[in-house]
Amino acid sequence: MSKSNQSTSSANPRSRRAEQGQFAWLRDSALVSLCLGSVAIVVLGGLLQITFGSYSMPLARAWHAVVSPDVLFDARWLLKFFLGEPLMRGVTGFTGELPELATGTLIVWDMRLPRVLVAVFVGMNLAVSGAIFQAVTRNELASPFILGVSSGAGLMILLSLVVFSSLSALLPLVAALGGATAFLVVYAIAWKHGTSPVRLVLAGVIVSTVFQSLQTAMFFFASDLGVVQTAIAWTTGSLTGVGWEQVRMILPWTVVAMLLATLSSRQLDVLLLGEQTAKSLGVSVEKVRFALSGVAVLAAAASIAVAGIVSFVGLIVPHLVRNVVGSSYKKLIVGCLFVGPALMVGADLGARLGLIAITGASSGQMPVGIVTGLIGGPYFLYLMRKKQELGEL
């Protein structure tokens, strides 16, 4: 055997072992179980959610409507829902009338399924955003809500609704600008020859309080009652009335943010080692911290732009996933991608069932932010009581 063949044969086992080690975390049984359980919650909760409404339907019929071949095997309908009818016609060149759908199928796909999809994307974004903030600040209390990002994004959205209504088509960018500004203010307040977990949290509380007060003040400048009701929905966090327009608004930003977060898992792990250790490994800490914060702000802002300020999701989900799969961000980001949607879909279903139990009306809508707040408050108290030194991660 020639030397080149020997070297090739000896290199192949090493490369195979390296490749297996690189993807070994995907075979983690706890992570797989967590993801499968979360998918089951999303599917079952989503199906139950779309059975409610003035046109009620049994669970089996709802499932048949979701998997209807008239939609799934017709690219025109799929493109119409996900891209909009003008783009669908531009892409396909179709100029006629779309084939009719059964009443139940049309109601599910056109009106009810978008709410479930928006809940899934919002859960992904908020969970991953919280996980990134906790690594960037090395603070397990960090989240878009606590660090003022949610309040800053919400304030900019309210300004767009009340004052600059022409910017309504750019809500994700407007929200990202507000969230980024708020986070920079928090960082500036907390900076004193560096930052600390306690100072970041306290600065976040200060900025959140100020921005929430400004949000309340905006109601006095809104003369239209409809605008006031919309603003209240934003500040509470609600999936009421969302449709395919919101799906199309959040989807591209979600794809970008989730891809960047997944690719940045190694940098997130390095940041957890501490600033000095990260610098010794050749990492430009401030640049990496700033870039990753931008990804977290983008993810949170995209969610706020379509669902308003949904509290505690970014705090709860990373903790839950970390308790199951450990602190490795390769596993943590993947877990958040699944558990976040499960929490949001479950909370939205809980809001609907709670309203039915109180009022008996199946067509009512309760803001999902109320349910996440009721879950997050006790969980936050549980963390405080469980851990003696709560703060630094």
C-alpha positions in Angstrom: 0.0 0.0 0.0 1.4 3.5 -0.9 2.1 6.1 1.7 -0.7 8.3 0.3 -3.2 5.5 0.7 -1.9 4.8 4.2 -2.2 8.4 5.2 -5.7 8.6 3.8 -6.9 5.5 5.6 -5.4 6.7 8.9 -6.9 10.2 8.4 -10.4 8.9 7.7 -11.0 7.4 11.2 -9.8 10.6 12.8 -12.0 12.7 10.7 -15.0 10.4 11.3 -14.3 10.6 15.1 -14.1 14.4 14.9 -17.4 14.5 12.9 -19.1 12.2 15.4 -17.9 14.3 18.3 -19.1 17.5 16.7 -22.7 16.2 16.3 -22.7 13.9 19.4 -24.9 16.5 21.3 -27.7 15.7 18.8 -27.9 12.2 20.2 -28.5 13.4 23.7 -31.6 11.5 25.0 -32.7 14.3 27.3 -32.6 16.8 24.5 -34.5 14.5 22.1 -37.1 13.7 24.7 -37.6 17.4 25.4 -37.9 18.3 21.8 -40.4 15.5 21.1 -42.5 16.4 24.1 -42.6 20.1 23.0 -43.6 19.1 19.5 -46.5 17.0 20.9 -47.6 20.0 23.0 -47.5 22.3 20.0 -49.5 19.9 17.8 -52.1 19.0 20.4 -52.4 22.6 21.7 -52.6 24.0 18.2 -55.3 21.6 17.2 -57.4 22.3 20.3 -56.9 26.1 19.6 -58.3 25.9 16.1 -61.4 24.0 17.2 -62.6 27.1 19.1 -64.6 29.9 17.5 -68.1 30.7 16.2 -67.7 27.8 13.8 -66.8 25.0 16.1 -65.5 21.7 14.9 -64.4 18.4 16.5 -60.7 17.6 16.9 -60.6 15.0 14.2 -62.2 17.5 11.7 -59.7 20.1 12.6 -56.8 17.7 11.9 -58.2 16.8 8.5 -58.5 20.5 7.7 -54.9 21.1 8.6 -53.6 18.2 6.5 -56.0 18.8 3.7 -54.4 17.8 0.4 -56.3 20.6 -1.3 -53.9 23.0 0.4 -50.8 21.0 1.0 -50.5 19.7 -2.5 -51.5 23.0 -4.2 -48.5 25.3 -4.3 -50.8 28.2 -5.3 -52.7 28.1 -1.9 -49.5 27.7 0.1 -47.8 30.6 -1.7 -51.0 32.7 -1.2 -50.9 32.1 2.5 -47.2 32.5 3.1 -46.3 35.1 0.5 -49.6 36.9 -0.2 -51.8 36.7 -3.3 -50.0 39.3 -5.4 -46.6 37.6 -4.9 -48.2 34.2 -5.5 -49.6 35.3 -8.9 -46.3 37.0 -9.7 -44.3 33.8 -9.0 -46.7 31.3 -10.6 -48.1 33.5 -13.4 -51.6 32.2 -12.4 -54.3 34.6 -13.3 -57.5 32.6 -12.7 -59.6 31.9 -9.7 -58.2 29.6 -7.1 -60.1 26.3 -6.6 -62.7 26.4 -3.8 -61.9 24.9 -0.4 -64.2 23.2 2.0 -65.7 25.6 4.6 -63.8 24.0 7.5 -60.5 23.9 5.6 -60.8 27.6 4.6 -61.7 28.7 8.1 -58.8 26.8 9.6 -56.1 27.8 7.1 -57.3 31.4 6.5 -58.2 32.4 10.0 -57.1 30.1 12.8 -53.8 28.4 11.8 -52.0 31.7 11.5 -52.5 32.3 15.2 -50.8 29.0 16.1 -47.9 29.8 13.7 -47.4 33.2 15.2 -47.4 31.7 18.7 -44.7 29.2 17.5 -42.5 32.0 16.1 -43.0 34.3 19.0 -42.0 31.5 21.4 -38.9 30.7 19.5 -37.8 34.3 19.3 -38.4 35.2 22.9 -36.8 32.0 24.3 -33.7 32.3 22.2 -33.4 36.0 22.9 -33.5 35.3 26.6 -30.9 32.6 26.4 -28.5 34.9 24.5 -29.0 37.7 26.9 -28.2 35.4 29.8 -24.9 34.4 28.2 -24.0 37.9 27.1 -24.5 39.3 30.6 -23.6 36.1 32.4 -26.7 36.7 34.4 -29.5 34.1 34.8 -32.0 36.9 35.5 -31.5 38.5 32.1 -34.3 38.5 29.6 -35.7 41.0 27.0 -38.4 41.9 29.5 -36.1 42.6 32.5 -33.3 44.3 30.5 -35.7 46.9 29.1 -35.6 45.6 25.5 -39.3 44.8 25.5 -40.3 48.2 27.0 -38.1 50.1 24.4 -39.5 48.1 21.5 -43.1 48.6 22.8 -42.6 52.3 23.2 -41.4 52.7 19.6 -44.3 50.6 18.4 -46.8 52.8 20.3 -45.2 55.8 18.8 -45.7 54.3 15.3 -49.3 53.5 16.0 -50.2 56.8 17.7 -47.9 59.4 16.0 -46.2 57.9 12.9 -48.9 55.6 11.5 -47.2 55.6 8.1 -44.4 53.4 9.6 -46.8 50.5 10.4 -45.4 48.4 7.6 -41.9 48.6 9.2 -42.9 47.5 12.7 -40.1 44.9 13.1 -37.5 47.4 12.2 -39.1 50.1 14.4 -39.3 47.6 17.3 -35.7 46.6 16.8 -34.6 50.2 16.9 -36.5 50.7 20.2 -35.2 47.5 21.7 -31.6 48.2 20.7 -31.8 51.8 22.1 -33.2 50.5 25.4 -30.4 47.9 25.8 -27.7 50.4 25.0 -29.1 52.7 27.7 -29.2 49.8 30.2 -25.6 48.9 29.3 -24.5 52.6 29.7 -26.1 52.9 33.1 -24.7 49.6 34.3 -21.1 50.4 33.1 -18.6 51.3 35.7 -15.2 50.0 34.7 -17.2 47.0 33.4 -20.6 45.6 34.3 -21.9 43.2 36.9 -25.0 41.0 37.0 -26.6 43.1 39.8 -26.0 46.4 38.0 -27.4 45.2 34.7 -30.6 43.9 36.3 -31.1 47.1 38.3 -30.4 49.3 35.3 -32.9 47.2 33.3 -35.5 47.7 36.0 -34.9 51.5 35.9 -35.1 51.7 32.1 -38.2 49.4 31.9 -40.0 51.5 34.5 -39.3 54.8 32.7 -40.3 53.4 29.3 -43.4 51.8 30.6 -44.4 55.2 32.1 -43.9 56.8 28.7 -46.0 54.0 27.1 -48.8 54.9 29.5 -48.4 58.6 28.7 -48.9 57.8 25.0 -52.5 56.8 25.7 -53.3 60.5 26.4 -52.2 61.4 22.9 -54.4 58.9 21.1 -57.8 60.4 20.2 -59.1 57.3 18.4 -60.6 54.6 20.7 -59.5 51.9 18.3 -55.9 53.0 18.5 -56.1 53.0 22.3 -57.5 49.4 22.3 -54.7 48.3 19.9 -52.1 50.0 22.1 -53.4 48.2 25.2 -53.2 44.9 23.3 -49.5 45.7 22.5 -48.6 46.5 26.0 -50.4 43.4 27.4 -49.2 40.9 24.8 -51.9 39.4 22.7 -52.4 37.0 19.7 -55.9 38.3 19.1 -56.6 39.1 15.5 -53.3 37.9 14.1 -53.4 36.6 10.6 -51.1 35.7 7.7 -49.9 39.3 7.5 -48.3 38.8 10.9 -46.9 35.4 9.9 -45.3 37.0 6.8 -44.0 39.9 9.0 -42.2 37.7 11.6 -41.1 34.7 9.5 -38.1 36.1 7.7 -36.7 37.8 10.8 -37.2 34.6 12.8 -35.3 32.6 10.2 -32.4 35.0 10.3 -32.2 35.3 14.1 -32.5 31.6 14.8 -29.9 30.8 12.2 -27.4 33.3 13.6 -28.2 32.1 17.2 -27.5 28.5 16.3 -24.3 29.3 14.5 -23.1 31.4 17.5 -23.5 28.7 20.1 -19.7 28.3 20.5 -19.2 32.0 21.1 -22.0 31.9 23.7 -20.3 29.1 25.5 -17.0 31.0 25.5 -18.7 34.1 27.0 -19.9 32.0 29.9 -16.2 31.3 30.8 -15.7 34.9 31.8 -14.1 37.9 30.0 -10.5 37.1 30.8 -10.8 33.4 29.7 -12.6 34.5 26.5 -9.8 37.0 25.7 -7.1 34.3 26.3 -8.9 32.2 23.7 -8.6 34.9 21.1 -12.2 36.2 21.3 -12.9 39.9 20.9 -15.3 40.0 23.8 -16.9 43.4 23.2 -17.4 42.8 19.5 -18.9 39.4 20.1 -21.1 40.7 22.9 -22.4 43.5 20.8 -23.1 41.3 17.8 -24.9 38.6 19.9 -26.9 41.3 21.7 -28.0 42.5 18.2 -29.3 39.1 17.4 -31.2 38.9 20.7 -32.7 42.3 20.2 -33.7 41.4 16.6 -35.4 38.2 17.8 -37.3 40.0 20.7 -38.3 42.9 18.5 -39.7 40.7 15.8 -42.0 39.0 18.4 -43.0 42.3 19.9 -43.9 43.7 16.5 -46.6 41.0 16.0 -47.7 40.0 19.5 -46.8 42.9 21.8 -44.9 42.6 25.1 -45.3 39.0 26.2 -43.5 38.8 29.5 -41.4 36.1 31.2 -41.0 33.7 28.2 -37.4 34.8 27.7 -36.7 34.2 31.4 -38.6 30.9 32.0 -37.7 28.8 28.9 -33.9 29.0 29.1 -34.1 28.0 32.8 -36.3 25.0 32.0 -34.1 23.8 29.2 -30.9 24.3 31.2 -32.3 22.2 34.0 -32.9 19.3 31.5 -30.0 19.4 29.0 -27.3 21.4 30.9 -25.6 24.7 30.2 -24.0 23.9 26.7 -25.4 26.4 24.3 -25.4 23.9 21.4 -28.1 22.0 23.3 -29.7 25.0 25.0 -30.5 26.9 21.7 -32.0 23.8 20.2 -34.1 23.2 23.3 -35.3 26.8 23.3 -36.4 26.4 19.7 -38.8 23.7 20.7 -39.8 24.6 24.3 -40.5 28.3 23.5 -43.3 27.5 21.0 -44.7 24.8 23.4 -45.0 27.4 26.2 -46.6 30.0 23.9 -49.1 27.7 22.3 -49.9 26.2 25.7 -50.3 29.7 27.3 -52.5 30.8 24.4 -54.7 27.7 24.8 -54.8 28.3 28.6 -56.0 31.9 28.0 -58.8 30.6 25.7 -59.8 27.8 28.2 -59.6 30.2 31.1 -61.9 32.7 29.4 -64.4 29.9 28.5 -64.4 28.7 32.1 -65.1 32.3 33.4 -67.6 33.6 30.8 -68.7 30.4 29.0 -68.2 32.1 25.6 -66.1 30.1 23.2 -65.4 33.0 20.9 -63.7 35.2 23.5 -60.1 36.3 23.4 -57.9 36.8 26.5 -54.3 38.3 26.0 -51.7 35.6 26.2 -49.4 37.9 28.1 -51.7 37.6 31.2 -51.1 33.8 31.3 -47.4 34.0 30.8 -47.3 36.6 33.6 -49.2 34.4 35.9 -46.8 31.6 35.1 -43.6 33.7 35.2 -44.3 35.5 38.5 -44.5 32.3 40.6 -41.6 30.7 38.7 -39.4 33.8 39.3 -40.3 33.6 43.0 -39.4 29.9 42.9 -35.9 30.7 41.5 -35.4 33.3 44.2 -36.2 30.8 47.0 -34.4 27.9 45.5 -31.0 29.5 44.8 -28.9 31.2 47.5 -26.9 33.2 45.0 -29.2 34.2 42.3 -27.8 36.4 39.5 -24.4 35.5 38.0 -24.5 32.5 35.6 
